[in-house]
Amino acid sequence: MLRRHFMKTAGWLALAPVAKATASFAPARSGETKQIYEWRIYTLAKGNTSLDAFYRKTLIAAYNRLGITVGGFEPYKGAEQPAQRFFLFVYPDLNTWLNVKHALWQDEVFRAEAQPFYDASAPEPAYSGLETFLCEAFDGLPLLQTPPKERTLLEFRNYKSPNEEANRRKINMFNADEMAIFDQVGIRSVCYGEVLAGPRMPSLIYLTAYRDEVSRNEAWKRFAEHPEWQRIRALPEYAHTATDNRNLLLSPLSYSQL
């Protein structure tokens, strides 16, 4: 069951009354499909810009022909870190992810258009590192919510837990309470996923969107002060659930579809 979005008609900064709001985050019903998210995080080789052209002109078009939407992001305002690209591939289910993985290489148009990039980037790599995370959407938000076109800032968070049981408790914290508070304070949810496979395990990844940096900072201030957050953060069942957090601010690339 898709959650109703509190902010849909009230705009970015709509604030609901302070109350425990979990009704809009009902778990997915039995048999209901939850989306699969594939994150690819590239660290670009110094001075090499060919990956952007490859995604913009060739790879995204090939995935679109297979019915897959692709979001593309870069570090916000040239943050002091290696030049990176974040790509989010959205699949309706796990079988589609596997089928698309094989179908891509049977696409003759893609093979022809992609070969120049592969030939050039073998002797001179376009990137020095690649992390891939395969995620299953949370019960509380089984389908990605497309961010508004006026978004200029997104936030990528990867929460790593000390063990699998702690990760399950952290995911339950989001499903039961935390996402509903986000809606109330103006943190626009895009997607949440339990990491099924990736370099940081066990963990979860979520993406949120904002109009600008000011609205982002104001929303997180409201969240930190929210009485429901103050209540749930002190509950013993949520203790030690996320102990190694990776938070990054991102900007959408000009060719991003999200």
N, C-alpha and C positions, 0 to 999 in steps of 0.2 A: 504494500500500500504506500503510495507516494505521500510524503508529508505535505501539508499545506504550508505555504510560505508566508509567515506573518508580515513580511515586508513587501509583498507583491503589489499591494495597492497604496501603501503608505510612503513609499520611497525609501531612500537609503537610511535615513536616520529616524525612522518610525520607532517609537518606544512603547511597548506594551506595559500594562501595569505590572508592578513587581509581584510575581506569583510563580509558583512551580508550574511550568508549562511543558508537559510531556505528551499531551494528547496527539500533537502533530507528528510525533516521532514513533508511531506505532511500528512494531517489528514487521518485517516483510512476511506476508502470509505464506503458508506452506505451498511450495511449488512456484512461488513468484520469483522471477529472474532478477538477480542482482548483477549490475554491470561489472565488467572487468576493466581495470585501468593498467596500462603499461607506461611506466615512466622511463625515459631514456635521458640521462644526464651526461652531457659531453663536456670534457675540458678541452678547449680548442688548442691546437698547436699554434705556437707564436707566429703571428703574421699571416696565418692561413685563414681565408674567409670563404673557402669553397663549400663548406658544409651548409651555410645559409642558402647559397644558390641551389645546391642539390635538393634540399628540403623544399624550398620555395617553388622550384620549377619542375621537379621530377617526383620526389618521394611522396609528398602529400597528395599530389594528383593521382598517383597509383593507389594509395590507400583510399582516397575518395571513390575511385572506381569500384572498390571492393566494399563500399558502404561505411567506411571508418572515418570519423572526425579526428583531426589532429590539432592540438593546441601547441603553441610555441612561445617560449619565454626566455628572457635574458636577465642577468642581475640588474636590479633597480639602480638607476643613476650611476652606473659604472662603479658599483661597490668594490672595495679593495679586496679582490680575490681573483683567482685565475679566470680568464675569459671563459664563460660557460654558456651552454644552451640547454634548456629544459624542454623536453617534448612529452606531451601527454596524448596517448592513443586510447580511444574509448571504444570498447567492444561490448556488444549486447550480452555475451556469455563466454565461457571458457572454450567451448567448442569452436566458436567463431574465431577466437584468438588463434587457435591452432590451425584452423583451415586457412585463414588469411596469411599466416606465416608461410604456408606452402604455396598458396595461390599466387603470392607476389612474384615468385620466381618463375611462374608459368605465364606471366604477363609479358608478351613479346614487346609491347610498346615500352614498358618499364625497362626491360633488359637493354633495349637499344638506346634509350635515353640516358640510362644510368651508367653505361659502360665507360664513357669518357671520365666520369668522376672516379670510378673504381680504378681505372688505368692510371690516372694522375695521382691518386691518393695512396697508391701502394708504395711507390718509391719516396713520396713526400706526404706523410700522413696528415690528414686534415684535423685530427684530434689525437691527444696524447692519452686520454682516458675516457672510459665509458662505463657508467653504472646503469644497470637495468633493474627496475623493481616491477614485479607483477603483483597486482592487488585485486582483492575482491571488495566490492562496495559494502558499506555497513548496512545492517537491517534498517536503521533509522533514516537512511537516505540511499535507497537502492539505485536511483538514477541521478546522473549528474545534472546540476542546475546551471544552465548557461548564464555566465555573468553579464550584466548590462553592458551595452556598447560604450558607455561613458567611463568604464573602469580604466584607471591608468596604473593601478598598483595591485599586485596579487601577493599572497604570502604562502609559501611552501613550508610545511612543517612535517618533520619525520621524527616521531617519538619512539625511541628504542626502550624496551622493557628488560628487566633482569632475567625473566624467564617467560615461558609460554602462558602460564596461568596468570601472571601479572599483566601480560598483554591483553588477555581476554577481559580482565577486570577494567583496564583502561578503555577498551572499546565499549564495554557496557556503560561506563561513565559518560561517554559521548552519547550513546543511544538513549540512555535514560534521562539525562539532564543537560549535558553541556551544550549540545547543538541548539536546544530550545533557548538557552540563555543567549547564545550567539545571535539568534534572530531578534531577540528583544533589544539588544544593545547596538545593533547595526553592523555586526560582523557577517558579511554575506557569504554563506556557504556555497562552494562550488562542487566539491566531491570529497569523500572520505573513503579510505580503503585499508583493509587489513593486508599487510604484505605477506603474500604466499611464498615468494621467493625473491631474494635480493641480497645485497652485500651487508645489510644491517638487519639482523634477525635476533629475536622476534621484534616486530615493529609495526607501526601504522603510519600512513601518510595522509595528510589532508591539505586542501587548497581553499583559500578564502579570497574574496575580491573586495576592492574599495575604490571609491571615486578618486581619492588622492591620499597623500601621506597624512594630511591633517585629519581627515575623517577616520583614517585607520587608527591613529594615535588616540583620538577621542573615544572611538569604539572600545578599544582595549582598556582604556581607563575606566569606562563604565562597567566593563566586564569584571575588572579586578575589584570594583567596589560593590558589585551586585550581591545582595544578601543571599541569593540562592547559591552563587558560587562560593561565598564564604562558608555556607553550610556544608555543601557537598565535598569541598576540598579537605574538610576536617574529618570526614567519615573514615573509620578504620578500614572499610572494605576497599577503599581507593588508595591506601597507603602504598608507597613504593611501586607505583604502577608504571611510571615513565621516568627513567633515571639518566637518560642520555639524549638530549633533544637537539635537533638541528633545525634552525629557523632561518629562512632566507626570504628577502623581499625581491620580487620579480616584476618586470615590465613585460607586457605582451609584445611580441615581435610583430612587425607590420603585416606579416602573412599568417598570423595565428588565426585559427578558426574558433577559438574560445576567448 
